[in-house]
Amino acid sequence: MPNIREVAKASGYSVATISRVINHPNSVSPDTREKVFKIMRDMEYTPNTHARGLALDKSNSIALILPDVLDMSYIKIARGIEEIAHQKGYFVFLCNSENNHERELENLDMLVKGRRVDGIILVNSLLSDDELYSLQKEKVPIVLAGRKRQIENTNAVYIDYARGSYNAAKHFISLGYRSLGFISNKSTAFEDEEKFSGFVQAINEHSISINENFIIEDEKSIRGGTRAAKKLLMGKSLPEALLVSCDPAALAVLKCLNENEIKVPEQIAIIGFDNVDISELVSPRLTTIAFPAHKLGLLSARLLFDDIDNRGYESQEIFLQTALNIRESCGHGRTKY
């Protein structure tokens, strides 16, 4: 196996130039870069990323901490992050916090103390501001994905969840519904608080009272949606329209209502959140709030690598919007009152 000195000799360039081509290809001219890459291919030279990382005091890896590795929205975020990491020649360590604050802290303790990674992306983190500040002092680049930053000098890419729920509730109201329900995730995460706040804002603006029996908390899953639907069915009445904080739970509600011969949207209208692929394949097709999960992942990774690669980097905060995908389940053909 040839080494870097042999590549330098064959190309006529210095070892330093070959090193720049490998580590910082944008710092050399395209002609030089292409010539060196061709010689490396011809010689079947493969850079030793582990050795290079040790020399640069880098691990050539980043960590991604997800609340739930089975959630389709989080998988889309992870895909965007992995795409950028692959382009940069980095590995991604995936950690599952299981929507558990203590588990998230344990993951971070393992990653930070051993300096196992060059940066960390936290998706919908449950960390307090004090905990984030302590993490910041460890000098490990971090990005908050799906959450606003509350402390300075922290990268963040987040979704306007509140506006998404607000627009969904407004759409219900525009169709004449006045009895609205909400199924939320049983969590203190920023995402869940924002979704509920947007819903409440919309109905307050129209002086609609909230029936507490129609506000149900359960886990963000098919199982949680099934339990929430059964709880609704045990009540004396149903809301005219129901906003569900994630599509898997919304799909479970649809199934449960269908099994109990309750027609959607004729007897109850439904809107979900996330725009998972299967939402278009059920009957009636699910109206849902879409958010750019893949783009969130791409941008989070780009911010992280900007921080890793540049000393004196100034942190950024990026704000992404949602879109309401109107389909049959919300009763969009309904005549207004």
ZADO-1210 file (C-alpha; in nm, 4 decimals, padded with zeros to 6 digits):
<atoms>
<atom x="00.0000" y="00.0000" z="00.0000" code="MET" pos="1"/>
<atom x="00.1573" y="00.3339" z="-00.1065" code="PRO" pos="2"/>
<atom x="00.1995" y="00.6145" z="00.1469" code="ASN" pos="3"/>
<atom x="00.1559" y="00.9891" z="00.1140" code="ILE" pos="4"/>
<atom x="00.5253" y="01.0474" z="00.0396" code="ARG" pos="5"/>
<atom x="00.5096" y="00.8122" z="-00.2566" code="GLU" pos="6"/>
<atom x="00.2011" y="00.9943" z="-00.3861" code="VAL" pos="7"/>
<atom x="00.3873" y="01.3242" z="-00.3511" code="ALA" pos="8"/>
<atom x="00.6882" y="01.1894" z="-00.5415" code="LYS" pos="9"/>
<atom x="00.4734" y="01.0517" z="-00.8250" code="ALA" pos="10"/>
<atom x="00.2797" y="01.3764" z="-00.8604" code="SER" pos="11"/>
<atom x="00.5716" y="01.6155" z="-00.8319" code="GLY" pos="12"/>
<atom x="00.4032" y="01.8032" z="-00.5495" code="TYR" pos="13"/>
<atom x="00.5121" y="01.8362" z="-00.1881" code="SER" pos="14"/>
<atom x="00.3734" y="01.6229" z="00.0936" code="VAL" pos="15"/>
<atom x="00.2102" y="01.9395" z="00.2304" code="ALA" pos="16"/>
<atom x="00.0215" y="01.9919" z="-00.0968" code="THR" pos="17"/>
<atom x="-00.0986" y="01.6310" z="-00.1017" code="ILE" pos="18"/>
<atom x="-00.2136" y="01.6741" z="00.2581" code="SER" pos="19"/>
<atom x="-00.4116" y="01.9862" z="00.1634" code="ARG" pos="20"/>
<atom x="-00.5769" y="01.8003" z="-00.1253" code="VAL" pos="21"/>
<atom x="-00.6858" y="01.5255" z="00.1149" code="ILE" pos="22"/>
<atom x="-00.7877" y="01.7382" z="00.4131" code="ASN" pos="23"/>
<atom x="-00.8868" y="02.0720" z="00.2587" code="HIS" pos="24"/>
<atom x="-00.9482" y="02.0139" z="-00.1149" code="PRO" pos="25"/>
<atom x="-01.1032" y="02.3589" z="-00.1638" code="ASN" pos="26"/>
<atom x="-00.7724" y="02.5222" z="-00.0677" code="SER" pos="27"/>
<atom x="-00.5956" y="02.4008" z="-00.3856" code="VAL" pos="28"/>
<atom x="-00.6685" y="02.4682" z="-00.7506" code="SER" pos="29"/>
<atom x="-00.9074" y="02.2367" z="-00.9389" code="PRO" pos="30"/>
<atom x="-00.6294" y="02.1299" z="-01.1782" code="ASP" pos="31"/>
<atom x="-00.3957" y="02.0334" z="-00.8946" code="THR" pos="32"/>
<atom x="-00.6764" y="01.8591" z="-00.7108" code="ARG" pos="33"/>
<atom x="-00.7765" y="01.6527" z="-01.0139" code="GLU" pos="34"/>
<atom x="-00.4190" y="01.5567" z="-01.0953" code="LYS" pos="35"/>
<atom x="-00.3538" y="01.4384" z="-00.7395" code="VAL" pos="36"/>
<atom x="-00.6814" y="01.2467" z="-00.7206" code="PHE" pos="37"/>
<atom x="-00.6001" y="01.0712" z="-01.0496" code="LYS" pos="38"/>
<atom x="-00.2572" y="00.9644" z="-00.9226" code="ILE" pos="39"/>
<atom x="-00.4148" y="00.8440" z="-00.5968" code="MET" pos="40"/>
<atom x="-00.6643" y="00.6352" z="-00.7947" code="ARG" pos="41"/>
<atom x="-00.3917" y="00.4959" z="-01.0229" code="ASP" pos="42"/>
<atom x="-00.1767" y="00.4052" z="-00.7220" code="MET" pos="43"/>
<atom x="-00.4809" y="00.2741" z="-00.5304" code="GLU" pos="44"/>
<atom x="-00.3895" y="00.5032" z="-00.2430" code="TYR" pos="45"/>
<atom x="-00.6507" y="00.5355" z="00.0341" code="THR" pos="46"/>
<atom x="-00.6016" y="00.8036" z="00.3020" code="PRO" pos="47"/>
<atom x="-00.5917" y="00.6665" z="00.6548" code="ASN" pos="48"/>
<atom x="-00.8771" y="00.8651" z="00.8077" code="THR" pos="49"/>
<atom x="-00.8130" y="00.7311" z="01.1560" code="HIS" pos="50"/>
<atom x="-00.4463" y="00.8327" z="01.1512" code="ALA" pos="51"/>
<atom x="-00.5346" y="01.1650" z="00.9973" code="ARG" pos="52"/>
<atom x="-00.7874" y="01.2243" z="01.2700" code="GLY" pos="53"/>
<atom x="-00.5350" y="01.1505" z="01.5419" code="LEU" pos="54"/>
<atom x="-00.2842" y="01.3876" z="01.3832" code="ALA" pos="55"/>
<atom x="-00.5406" y="01.6649" z="01.3676" code="LEU" pos="56"/>
<atom x="-00.6859" y="01.5810" z="01.7112" code="ASP" pos="57"/>
<atom x="-01.0106" y="01.4837" z="01.5391" code="LYS" pos="58"/>
<atom x="-01.2199" y="01.1696" z="01.5427" code="SER" pos="59"/>
<atom x="-01.3723" y="01.2306" z="01.1988" code="ASN" pos="60"/>
<atom x="-01.7086" y="01.1479" z="01.3503" code="SER" pos="61"/>
<atom x="-02.0133" y="01.3327" z="01.4808" code="ILE" pos="62"/>
<atom x="-02.2982" y="01.2224" z="01.7058" code="ALA" pos="63"/>
<atom x="-02.6684" y="01.2478" z="01.6391" code="LEU" pos="64"/>
<atom x="-02.9018" y="01.2145" z="01.9378" code="ILE" pos="65"/>
<atom x="-03.2609" y="01.1363" z="01.8375" code="LEU" pos="66"/>
<atom x="-03.5635" y="01.1128" z="02.0692" code="PRO" pos="67"/>
<atom x="-03.6932" y="00.8059" z="01.8829" code="ASP" pos="68"/>
<atom x="-03.5016" y="00.6211" z="01.6108" code="VAL" pos="69"/>
<atom x="-03.8244" y="00.4612" z="01.4823" code="LEU" pos="70"/>
<atom x="-04.0017" y="00.7928" z="01.4176" code="ASP" pos="71"/>
<atom x="-04.0213" y="00.8518" z="01.0413" code="MET" pos="72"/>
<atom x="-03.9725" y="01.2284" z="01.0739" code="SER" pos="73"/>
<atom x="-03.6543" y="01.1775" z="01.2727" code="TYR" pos="74"/>
<atom x="-03.5338" y="00.9235" z="01.0170" code="ILE" pos="75"/>
<atom x="-03.5695" y="01.1905" z="00.7458" code="LYS" pos="76"/>
<atom x="-03.3695" y="01.4335" z="00.9609" code="ILE" pos="77"/>
<atom x="-03.1013" y="01.1687" z="01.0140" code="ALA" pos="78"/>
<atom x="-03.0832" y="01.1028" z="00.6413" code="ARG" pos="79"/>
<atom x="-03.0116" y="01.4696" z="00.5688" code="GLY" pos="80"/>
<atom x="-02.7406" y="01.4771" z="00.8354" code="ILE" pos="81"/>
<atom x="-02.5789" y="01.1587" z="00.7083" code="GLU" pos="82"/>
<atom x="-02.5672" y="01.2918" z="00.3521" code="GLU" pos="83"/>
<atom x="-02.3584" y="01.5912" z="00.4557" code="ILE" pos="84"/>
<atom x="-02.1422" y="01.3848" z="00.6911" code="ALA" pos="85"/>
<atom x="-02.0677" y="01.1376" z="00.4114" code="HIS" pos="86"/>
<atom x="-01.9626" y="01.4214" z="00.1816" code="GLN" pos="87"/>
<atom x="-01.7255" y="01.5424" z="00.4516" code="LYS" pos="88"/>
<atom x="-01.5808" y="01.1957" z="00.5116" code="GLY" pos="89"/>
<atom x="-01.7281" y="01.1708" z="00.8615" code="TYR" pos="90"/>
<atom x="-01.8993" y="00.8867" z="01.0422" code="PHE" pos="91"/>
<atom x="-02.2248" y="00.9434" z="01.2313" code="VAL" pos="92"/>
<atom x="-02.2839" y="00.7849" z="01.5726" code="PHE" pos="93"/>
<atom x="-02.6564" y="00.7463" z="01.6303" code="LEU" pos="94"/>
<atom x="-02.7867" y="00.7666" z="01.9870" code="CYS" pos="95"/>
<atom x="-03.1469" y="00.7087" z="02.0963" code="ASN" pos="96"/>
<atom x="-03.2618" y="00.9123" z="02.3963" code="SER" pos="97"/>
<atom x="-03.6094" y="00.7513" z="02.3971" code="GLU" pos="98"/>
<atom x="-03.7610" y="01.0924" z="02.4760" code="ASN" pos="99"/>
<atom x="-03.5951" y="01.0621" z="02.8156" code="ASN" pos="100"/>
<atom x="-03.4050" y="01.3502" z="02.9722" code="HIS" pos="101"/>
<atom x="-03.1754" y="01.1309" z="03.1811" code="GLU" pos="102"/>
<atom x="-03.0972" y="00.9073" z="02.8850" code="ARG" pos="103"/>
<atom x="-03.0003" y="01.2131" z="02.6810" code="GLU" pos="104"/>
<atom x="-02.7646" y="01.3275" z="02.9564" code="LEU" pos="105"/>
<atom x="-02.6072" y="00.9810" z="02.9733" code="GLU" pos="106"/>
<atom x="-02.5432" y="00.9839" z="02.5986" code="ASN" pos="107"/>
<atom x="-02.3805" y="01.3258" z="02.6188" code="LEU" pos="108"/>
<atom x="-02.1660" y="01.2277" z="02.9158" code="ASP" pos="109"/>
<atom x="-02.0285" y="00.9318" z="02.7232" code="MET" pos="110"/>
<atom x="-01.9658" y="01.1340" z="02.4076" code="LEU" pos="111"/>
<atom x="-01.8169" y="01.4467" z="02.5611" code="VAL" pos="112"/>
<atom x="-01.5985" y="01.3055" z="02.8368" code="LYS" pos="113"/>
<atom x="-01.4130" y="01.0747" z="02.6033" code="GLY" pos="114"/>
<atom x="-01.3994" y="01.3347" z="02.3250" code="ARG" pos="115"/>
<atom x="-01.5324" y="01.0590" z="02.1022" code="ARG" pos="116"/>
<atom x="-01.6830" y="01.2959" z="01.8442" code="VAL" pos="117"/>
<atom x="-01.6018" y="01.6306" z="01.6841" code="ASP" pos="118"/>
<atom x="-01.9546" y="01.7653" z="01.7150" code="GLY" pos="119"/>
<atom x="-02.3081" y="01.6789" z="01.8268" code="ILE" pos="120"/>
<atom x="-02.6539" y="01.7384" z="01.6796" code="ILE" pos="121"/>
<atom x="-02.9361" y="01.7282" z="01.9342" code="LEU" pos="122"/>
<atom x="-03.2820" y="01.6710" z="01.7849" code="VAL" pos="123"/>
<atom x="-03.5690" y="01.8103" z="01.9953" code="ASN" pos="124"/>
<atom x="-03.3432" y="01.8122" z="02.2987" code="SER" pos="125"/>
<atom x="-03.4914" y="01.8012" z="02.6490" code="LEU" pos="126"/>
<atom x="-03.1877" y="01.9688" z="02.8058" code="LEU" pos="127"/>
<atom x="-03.2411" y="02.2724" z="03.0252" code="SER" pos="128"/>
<atom x="-03.0697" y="02.6013" z="02.9449" code="ASP" pos="129"/>
<atom x="-02.8236" y="02.5427" z="03.2308" code="ASP" pos="130"/>
<atom x="-02.7383" y="02.2001" z="03.0937" code="GLU" pos="131"/>
<atom x="-02.6874" y="02.3409" z="02.7452" code="LEU" pos="132"/>
<atom x="-02.4630" y="02.6109" z="02.8878" code="TYR" pos="133"/>
<atom x="-02.2524" y="02.3471" z="03.0657" code="SER" pos="134"/>
<atom x="-02.2275" y="02.1519" z="02.7402" code="LEU" pos="135"/>
<atom x="-02.1233" y="02.4657" z="02.5574" code="GLN" pos="136"/>
<atom x="-01.8332" y="02.5139" z="02.8013" code="LYS" pos="137"/>
<atom x="-01.6946" y="02.1742" z="02.6950" code="GLU" pos="138"/>
<atom x="-01.6014" y="02.3390" z="02.3625" code="LYS" pos="139"/>
<atom x="-01.7692" y="02.0666" z="02.1578" code="VAL" pos="140"/>
<atom x="-01.9605" y="02.2164" z="01.8618" code="PRO" pos="141"/>
<atom x="-02.3332" y="02.1495" z="01.8941" code="ILE" pos="142"/>
<atom x="-02.6454" y="02.2194" z="01.6908" code="VAL" pos="143"/>
<atom x="-02.9990" y="02.2239" z="01.8260" code="LEU" pos="144"/>
<atom x="-03.2286" y="02.0751" z="01.5620" code="ALA" pos="145"/>
<atom x="-03.6005" y="02.1346" z="01.6020" code="GLY" pos="146"/>
<atom x="-03.5645" y="02.3712" z="01.8958" code="ARG" pos="147"/>
<atom x="-03.5073" y="02.7437" z="01.9437" code="LYS" pos="148"/>
<atom x="-03.1854" y="02.8502" z="02.1089" code="ARG" pos="149"/>
<atom x="-03.2249" y="03.0123" z="02.4474" code="GLN" pos="150"/>
<atom x="-02.8556" y="03.0828" z="02.5074" code="ILE" pos="151"/>
<atom x="-02.6131" y="03.2763" z="02.2900" code="GLU" pos="152"/>
<atom x="-02.3502" y="03.1309" z="02.0581" code="ASN" pos="153"/>
<atom x="-02.5450" y="02.8147" z="01.9844" code="THR" pos="154"/>
<atom x="-02.6391" y="02.6911" z="01.6387" code="ASN" pos="155"/>
<atom x="-03.0073" y="02.6091" z="01.5958" code="ALA" pos="156"/>
<atom x="-03.2388" y="02.5029" z="01.3142" code="VAL" pos="157"/>
<atom x="-03.6012" y="02.4845" z="01.4136" code="TYR" pos="158"/>
<atom x="-03.9509" y="02.4506" z="01.2756" code="ILE" pos="159"/>
<atom x="-04.2376" y="02.6932" z="01.3314" code="ASP" pos="160"/>
<atom x="-04.4497" y="02.4224" z="01.4929" code="TYR" pos="161"/>
<atom x="-04.6804" y="02.6793" z="01.6503" code="ALA" pos="162"/>
<atom x="-04.7662" y="02.8347" z="01.3137" code="ARG" pos="163"/>
<atom x="-04.8337" y="02.4889" z="01.1723" code="GLY" pos="164"/>
<atom x="-05.0886" y="02.4040" z="01.4419" code="SER" pos="165"/>
<atom x="-05.2326" y="02.7554" z="01.4242" code="TYR" pos="166"/>
<atom x="-05.2936" y="02.7218" z="01.0499" code="ASN" pos="167"/>
<atom x="-05.4509" y="02.3784" z="01.0953" code="ALA" pos="168"/>
<atom x="-05.6909" y="02.5029" z="01.3618" code="ALA" pos="169"/>
<atom x="-05.7733" y="02.8094" z="01.1489" code="LYS" pos="170"/>
<atom x="-05.8514" y="02.5779" z="00.8588" code="HIS" pos="171"/>
<atom x="-06.0921" y="02.3808" z="01.0765" code="PHE" pos="172"/>
<atom x="-06.2585" y="02.7032" z="01.1864" code="ILE" pos="173"/>
<atom x="-06.2852" y="02.8264" z="00.8273" code="SER" pos="174"/>
<atom x="-06.4823" y="02.5107" z="00.7467" code="LEU" pos="175"/>
<atom x="-06.7310" y="02.5919" z="01.0196" code="GLY" pos="176"/>
<atom x="-06.6122" y="02.3621" z="01.2980" code="TYR" pos="177"/>
<atom x="-06.6538" y="02.5051" z="01.6465" code="ARG" pos="178"/>
<atom x="-06.5890" y="02.2034" z="01.8684" code="SER" pos="179"/>
<atom x="-06.2187" y="02.1236" z="01.8394" code="LEU" pos="180"/>
<atom x="-06.0031" y="01.8621" z="02.0082" code="GLY" pos="181"/>
<atom x="-05.6291" y="01.8083" z="02.0339" code="PHE" pos="182"/>
<atom x="-05.4240" y="01.4923" z="02.0902" code="ILE" pos="183"/>
<atom x="-05.0753" y="01.5876" z="02.2030" code="SER" pos="184"/>
<atom x="-04.7554" y="01.4076" z="02.2925" code="ASN" pos="185"/>
<atom x="-04.7016" y="01.3594" z="02.6655" code="LYS" pos="186"/>
<atom x="-04.3748" y="01.5525" z="02.6736" code="SER" pos="187"/>
<atom x="-04.2183" y="01.8800" z="02.7831" code="THR" pos="188"/>
<atom x="-04.0261" y="01.9093" z="02.4552" code="ALA" pos="189"/>
<atom x="-04.0277" y="02.2435" z="02.2758" code="PHE" pos="190"/>
<atom x="-04.1970" y="02.0842" z="01.9739" code="GLU" pos="191"/>
<atom x="-04.4990" y="01.9642" z="02.1700" code="ASP" pos="192"/>
<atom x="-04.5440" y="02.2861" z="02.3654" code="GLU" pos="193"/>
<atom x="-04.5342" y="02.4898" z="02.0430" code="GLU" pos="194"/>
<atom x="-04.7878" y="02.2693" z="01.8666" code="LYS" pos="195"/>
<atom x="-05.0381" y="02.3092" z="02.1473" code="PHE" pos="196"/>
<atom x="-04.9768" y="02.6836" z="02.1841" code="SER" pos="197"/>
<atom x="-05.0537" y="02.7417" z="01.8145" code="GLY" pos="198"/>
<atom x="-05.3769" y="02.5450" z="01.8455" code="PHE" pos="199"/>
<atom x="-05.4848" y="02.7436" z="02.1525" code="VAL" pos="200"/>
<atom x="-05.3985" y="03.0763" z="01.9885" code="GLN" pos="201"/>
<atom x="-05.6226" y="03.0048" z="01.6899" code="ALA" pos="202"/>
<atom x="-05.9284" y="02.9039" z="01.8908" code="ILE" pos="203"/>
<atom x="-05.8827" y="03.1936" z="02.1349" code="ASN" pos="204"/>
<atom x="-05.8802" y="03.4387" z="01.8463" code="GLU" pos="205"/>
<atom x="-06.2269" y="03.3127" z="01.7520" code="HIS" pos="206"/>
<atom x="-06.3577" y="03.3036" z="02.1100" code="SER" pos="207"/>
<atom x="-06.4080" y="02.9284" z="02.0965" code="ILE" pos="208"/>
<atom x="-06.4117" y="02.7564" z="02.4335" code="SER" pos="209"/>
<atom x="-06.1887" y="02.4568" z="02.4999" code="ILE" pos="210"/>
<atom x="-06.3535" y="02.1365" z="02.6168" code="ASN" pos="211"/>
<atom x="-06.0942" y="01.9746" z="02.8440" code="GLU" pos="212"/>
<atom x="-06.2412" y="01.6328" z="02.7647" code="ASN" pos="213"/>
<atom x="-06.1237" y="01.6801" z="02.4074" code="PHE" pos="214"/>
<atom x="-05.7622" y="01.7542" z="02.5072" code="ILE" pos="215"/>
<atom x="-05.5749" y="01.4266" z="02.5485" code="ILE" pos="216"/>
<atom x="-05.2069" y="01.3546" z="02.6102" code="GLU" pos="217"/>
<atom x="-05.0375" y="01.0293" z="02.5203" code="ASP" pos="218"/>
<atom x="-04.7133" y="00.9099" z="02.3640" code="GLU" pos="219"/>
<atom x="-04.6177" y="01.0049" z="02.0098" code="LYS" pos="220"/>
<atom x="-04.6905" y="00.6699" z="01.8465" code="SER" pos="221"/>
<atom x="-04.9537" y="00.4403" z="01.6959" code="ILE" pos="222"/>
<atom x="-05.0073" y="00.2946" z="02.0416" code="ARG" pos="223"/>
<atom x="-05.0547" y="00.6405" z="02.1901" code="GLY" pos="224"/>
<atom x="-05.3014" y="00.7376" z="01.9178" code="GLY" pos="225"/>
<atom x="-05.5034" y="00.4209" z="01.9766" code="THR" pos="226"/>
<atom x="-05.5256" y="00.4866" z="02.3497" code="ARG" pos="227"/>
<atom x="-05.6234" y="00.8501" z="02.2915" code="ALA" pos="228"/>
<atom x="-05.8964" y="00.7520" z="02.0447" code="ALA" pos="229"/>
<atom x="-06.0402" y="00.4981" z="02.2875" code="LYS" pos="230"/>
<atom x="-06.0444" y="00.7621" z="02.5593" code="LYS" pos="231"/>
<atom x="-06.2331" y="00.9998" z="02.3289" code="LEU" pos="232"/>
<atom x="-06.4854" y="00.7283" z="02.2457" code="LEU" pos="233"/>
<atom x="-06.5530" y="00.6718" z="02.6159" code="MET" pos="234"/>
<atom x="-06.6775" y="01.0301" z="02.6487" code="GLY" pos="235"/>
<atom x="-07.0352" y="01.1493" z="02.6090" code="LYS" pos="236"/>
<atom x="-06.9592" y="01.3235" z="02.2799" code="SER" pos="237"/>
<atom x="-06.6876" y="01.3708" z="02.0178" code="LEU" pos="238"/>
<atom x="-06.5337" y="01.6939" z="01.8908" code="PRO" pos="239"/>
<atom x="-06.6313" y="01.8012" z="01.5412" code="GLU" pos="240"/>
<atom x="-06.2649" y="01.8255" z="01.4450" code="ALA" pos="241"/>
<atom x="-05.9455" y="01.6823" z="01.5899" code="LEU" pos="242"/>
<atom x="-05.5841" y="01.7926" z="01.5520" code="LEU" pos="243"/>
<atom x="-05.3326" y="01.5157" z="01.6267" code="VAL" pos="244"/>
<atom x="-04.9702" y="01.6085" z="01.6991" code="SER" pos="245"/>
<atom x="-04.8143" y="01.3356" z="01.4828" code="CYS" pos="246"/>
<atom x="-04.9246" y="01.1303" z="01.1821" code="ASP" pos="247"/>
<atom x="-04.8711" y="00.7818" z="01.3318" code="PRO" pos="248"/>
<atom x="-05.1098" y="00.8706" z="01.6140" code="ALA" pos="249"/>
<atom x="-05.3534" y="01.0312" z="01.3659" code="ALA" pos="250"/>
<atom x="-05.3540" y="00.7165" z="01.1525" code="LEU" pos="251"/>
<atom x="-05.4244" y="00.5084" z="01.4627" code="ALA" pos="252"/>
<atom x="-05.7169" y="00.7373" z="01.5442" code="VAL" pos="253"/>
<atom x="-05.8529" y="00.6927" z="01.1909" code="LEU" pos="254"/>
<atom x="-05.8352" y="00.3149" z="01.2275" code="LYS" pos="255"/>
<atom x="-05.9999" y="00.3145" z="01.5696" code="CYS" pos="256"/>
<atom x="-06.2851" y="00.5384" z="01.4520" code="LEU" pos="257"/>
<atom x="-06.3392" y="00.3229" z="01.1457" code="ASN" pos="258"/>
<atom x="-06.3594" y="00.0100" z="01.3620" code="GLU" pos="259"/>
<atom x="-06.6286" y="00.1842" z="01.5663" code="ASN" pos="260"/>
<atom x="-06.8209" y="00.2859" z="01.2510" code="GLU" pos="261"/>
<atom x="-06.7563" y="00.6571" z="01.2989" code="ILE" pos="262"/>
<atom x="-06.7118" y="00.8259" z="00.9618" code="LYS" pos="263"/>
<atom x="-06.4253" y="01.0618" z="00.8879" code="VAL" pos="264"/>
<atom x="-06.4721" y="01.3457" z="00.8025" code="PRO" pos="265"/>
<atom x="-06.8530" y="01.3318" z="00.8101" code="GLU" pos="266"/>
<atom x="-06.8750" y="01.2788" z="01.1866" code="GLN" pos="267"/>
<atom x="-06.5299" y="01.3986" z="01.2904" code="ILE" pos="268"/>
<atom x="-06.2581" y="01.5705" z="01.0875" code="ALA" pos="269"/>
<atom x="-05.8902" y="01.4973" z="01.1445" code="ILE" pos="270"/>
<atom x="-05.5575" y="01.6684" z="01.0728" code="ILE" pos="271"/>
<atom x="-05.2204" y="01.5107" z="01.1548" code="GLY" pos="272"/>
<atom x="-04.8668" y="01.6443" z="01.1751" code="PHE" pos="273"/>
<atom x="-04.5486" y="01.5313" z="00.9918" code="ASP" pos="274"/>
<atom x="-04.6709" y="01.4303" z="00.6422" code="ASN" pos="275"/>
<atom x="-04.5385" y="01.0745" z="00.6585" code="VAL" pos="276"/>
<atom x="-04.5575" y="00.8915" z="00.3252" code="ASP" pos="277"/>
<atom x="-04.8383" y="00.6569" z="00.4258" code="ILE" pos="278"/>
<atom x="-05.0707" y="00.9512" z="00.5018" code="SER" pos="279"/>
<atom x="-05.1660" y="00.9592" z="00.1324" code="GLU" pos="280"/>
<atom x="-05.2368" y="00.5865" z="00.1155" code="LEU" pos="281"/>
<atom x="-05.5141" y="00.5577" z="00.3744" code="VAL" pos="282"/>
<atom x="-05.8830" y="00.6233" z="00.3183" code="SER" pos="283"/>
<atom x="-05.9770" y="00.8960" z="00.3651" code="PRO" pos="284"/>
<atom x="-05.6383" y="01.0448" z="00.2811" code="ARG" pos="285"/>
<atom x="-05.4977" y="01.2265" z="00.5825" code="LEU" pos="286"/>
<atom x="-05.4760" y="01.6033" z="00.5858" code="THR" pos="287"/>
<atom x="-05.1458" y="01.6800" z="00.7562" code="THR" pos="288"/>
<atom x="-04.8988" y="01.9522" z="00.8419" code="ILE" pos="289"/>
<atom x="-04.5756" y="01.8964" z="00.6505" code="ALA" pos="290"/>
<atom x="-04.2398" y="02.0221" z="00.7655" code="PHE" pos="291"/>
<atom x="-03.9042" y="01.9991" z="00.5824" code="PRO" pos="292"/>
<atom x="-03.7446" y="01.7253" z="00.7954" code="ALA" pos="293"/>
<atom x="-03.4779" y="01.6330" z="00.5405" code="HIS" pos="294"/>
<atom x="-03.3868" y="01.9998" z="00.4912" code="LYS" pos="295"/>
<atom x="-03.3656" y="02.0444" z="00.8674" code="LEU" pos="296"/>
<atom x="-03.1111" y="01.7619" z="00.8754" code="GLY" pos="297"/>
<atom x="-02.9078" y="01.9056" z="00.5875" code="LEU" pos="298"/>
<atom x="-02.8927" y="02.2528" z="00.7408" code="LEU" pos="299"/>
<atom x="-02.8127" y="02.1223" z="01.0890" code="SER" pos="300"/>
<atom x="-02.5190" y="01.9234" z="00.9541" code="ALA" pos="301"/>
<atom x="-02.3890" y="02.2147" z="00.7485" code="ARG" pos="302"/>
<atom x="-02.3952" y="02.4444" z="01.0517" code="LEU" pos="303"/>
<atom x="-02.2158" y="02.1825" z="01.2588" code="LEU" pos="304"/>
<atom x="-01.9364" y="02.1352" z="01.0042" code="PHE" pos="305"/>
<atom x="-01.9019" y="02.5122" z="00.9597" code="ASP" pos="306"/>
<atom x="-01.8412" y="02.5269" z="01.3344" code="ASP" pos="307"/>
<atom x="-01.6012" y="02.2303" z="01.3314" code="ILE" pos="308"/>
<atom x="-01.3967" y="02.3616" z="01.0379" code="ASP" pos="309"/>
<atom x="-01.3779" y="02.7329" z="01.1230" code="ASN" pos="310"/>
<atom x="-01.2231" y="02.8948" z="01.4258" code="ARG" pos="311"/>
<atom x="-01.3999" y="03.2090" z="01.5362" code="GLY" pos="312"/>
<atom x="-01.7211" y="03.0828" z="01.3769" code="TYR" pos="313"/>
<atom x="-02.0326" y="03.2870" z="01.4581" code="GLU" pos="314"/>
<atom x="-02.3345" y="03.0728" z="01.5422" code="SER" pos="315"/>
<atom x="-02.6557" y="03.0922" z="01.3418" code="GLN" pos="316"/>
<atom x="-03.0252" y="03.0348" z="01.3944" code="GLU" pos="317"/>
<atom x="-03.2372" y="02.9160" z="01.0994" code="ILE" pos="318"/>
<atom x="-03.6157" y="02.9194" z="01.0997" code="PHE" pos="319"/>
<atom x="-03.8155" y="02.6792" z="00.8752" code="LEU" pos="320"/>
<atom x="-04.1866" y="02.6911" z="00.7947" code="GLN" pos="321"/>
<atom x="-04.4559" y="02.4241" z="00.7693" code="THR" pos="322"/>
<atom x="-04.7218" y="02.3689" z="00.5021" code="ALA" pos="323"/>
<atom x="-05.0759" y="02.2368" z="00.5380" code="LEU" pos="324"/>
<atom x="-05.1389" y="01.9511" z="00.2931" code="ASN" pos="325"/>
<atom x="-05.5163" y="01.9475" z="00.2546" code="ILE" pos="326"/>
<atom x="-05.6729" y="01.6094" z="00.1762" code="ARG" pos="327"/>
<atom x="-06.0041" y="01.4378" z="00.2504" code="GLU" pos="328"/>
<atom x="-05.9831" y="01.3738" z="00.6267" code="SER" pos="329"/>
<atom x="-06.0360" y="01.7379" z="00.7260" code="CYS" pos="330"/>
<atom x="-06.3654" y="01.7692" z="00.5357" code="GLY" pos="331"/>
<atom x="-06.2273" y="02.0229" z="00.2920" code="HIS" pos="332"/>
<atom x="-06.5407" y="01.9984" z="00.0735" code="GLY" pos="333"/>
<atom x="-06.7636" y="02.0818" z="00.3696" code="ARG" pos="334"/>
<atom x="-07.0110" y="02.3683" z="00.3336" code="THR" pos="335"/>
<atom x="-06.9414" y="02.6508" z="00.5778" code="LYS" pos="336"/>
<atom x="-07.2008" y="02.7269" z="00.8447" code="TYR" pos="337"/>
</atoms>
